[in-house]
Structure formats: C-alpha cells, structure tokens
Amino acid sequence: MLKIEDISKTYDTAHGRVAALAGVSAEIKKGEFAVVRGPSGCGKTTLLLMLGGMLHPTSGAVTVADQRLYELAANKRARFRSEQIGFVFQMFHLVAYLSVLENVLLAGGSRGRKADDRGRAEELLKQFGLADRITHKPSELSAGERQRTAIARALFNRPSVLLADEPTGNLDPDNAAETVRFLKEYQKEQGGTVVMVTHSDGADAAADRIVRMKAGKLVG
C-alpha cells in the first residue's frame, strides 16, 4: 500500500545543509498498522508529510496504492490525497468558527448542501460519541472531543490510508488510549492502513509493526 524508495529531504540553512531524511526505504502492507517511533526532530513528521503527498522529497520515490505521488501534477496529487488519504494531527486543526458538523463536512468540500454528505458526517459523529455536539464550536469541546472530531473528518471520504501525526500528544492517558482504539477499529473494520508517528510507547500494543527513527534514518 505504501512504499518509499531511498527518499531524502535536505534544507539549506544559514548554518549549512541539513538533512531531515537521509536515504530512507520501507514498505507498509495494505491493512497494516505501523507505528513510527523516535525522538522529536528525528524526521518522523517529514516522513509522514511525504507519504501524504504534502512535501516533495529532494530525491527518491513515494508510492501509495500503486501511484507514484510525486509524478503527479500538484492538482492531481491533491485530488488523489483527498480521495485516498486521511490525516489526523496532534493540534487537531479544526476551523474555530465552524461547528463540529461543518468541520467534518469540510473534508468532502461541502457545508451540508447534500443530504448524503450530512448523513455520512452525522453517522460518524454518532459513532465517535459526538451526536450531542454537532452544533458546538471547537472551543466548546474537550481535547478528547476535538481529537474525535478530527478523526471523524479524516474518515469522511473513506480513505484507504490514515496518517496520524502525534495524535495523542495533547491528550491525557484515557483520551490517548481511546484515540488509538479508534484508529485500530478503522484498521480492523474497514481494512484501512494506518501509519502513526509518535515519540511515546502508548500505541505499541496496537501496532503490527514498530519502525524506529533516529537522525533522519530508520534504525530498526
């Protein structure tokens, strides 16, 4: 489902060239739950953004569902991403002035004009225990509720791949465990592929594979 081949990412800074990733290669199978572990600054988020078609590698190739992402034009890559890939972020990235329901509907490019879109969003929010929060703004939610809203938004388009960037980093232990449980349910019930990056060990029990990174390289 996911394949990276000798990908590198370098940046030129005032202090010289910095390598965020240095010749990384790996494959993740369809339906696999992979956890990428490593300290802050080791390149985990850079790797995830490349897998999601959001950051062009300096060299190497990224393939998702048999499609080489960076051979696509930017607009076609964005369309592919919206159809195939869901994102869950540590900081939630919900739109403050929109309701919970409207935030989920944004994933489909709709604010409720289509009944089937609204039905899909409402069903997801019910599944995540947010049926009584659909008219609330993000500021009126707990951290756990905001993360559940973000997961519902990521799943709206029924993606084949779910990428999660430190999704438990701002949560207490109970909400962190619940977030991992939701990701695991997506994998088991929908056959989805999950890649979760984190610096903690809270998701290890849910993982089919743990990949470790250090200084821009895979080390185990």
Stockholm file with secondary structure:
# STOCKHOLM 1.0

chainA/1-220         MLKIEDISKTYDTAHGRVAALAGVSAEIKKGEFAVVRGPSGCGKTTLLLMLGGMLHPTSGAVTVADQRLYELAANKRARFRSEQIGFVFQMFHLVAYLSVLENVLLAGGSRGRKADDRGRAEELLKQFGLADRITHKPSELSAGERQRTAIARALFNRPSVLLADEPTGNLDPDNAAETVRFLKEYQKEQGGTVVMVTHSDGADAAADRIVRMKAGKLVG
#=GR chainA/1-220 SS CEEEEEEEEEEEETTEEEEEEEEEEEEECTTCEEEEECCTTSSHHHHHHHHTTSSCCSEEEEEETTEEGGGSCHHHHHHHHHHHEEEEETTCCCCTTSCHHHHHHGGGTCSSCSHHHHHHHHHHHHHTTCGGGTTCCGGGSCHHHHHHHHHHHHHTTCCSEEEEESTTTTSCHHHHHHHHHHHHHHHHHHCCEEEEEESSSTTGGGCSEEEEEETTEECC
#=GC SS_cons         CEEEEEEEEEEEETTEEEEEEEEEEEEECTTCEEEEECCTTSSHHHHHHHHTTSSCCSEEEEEETTEEGGGSCHHHHHHHHHHHEEEEETTCCCCTTSCHHHHHHGGGTCSSCSHHHHHHHHHHHHHTTCGGGTTCCGGGSCHHHHHHHHHHHHHTTCCSEEEEESTTTTSCHHHHHHHHHHHHHHHHHHCCEEEEEESSSTTGGGCSEEEEEETTEECC
//
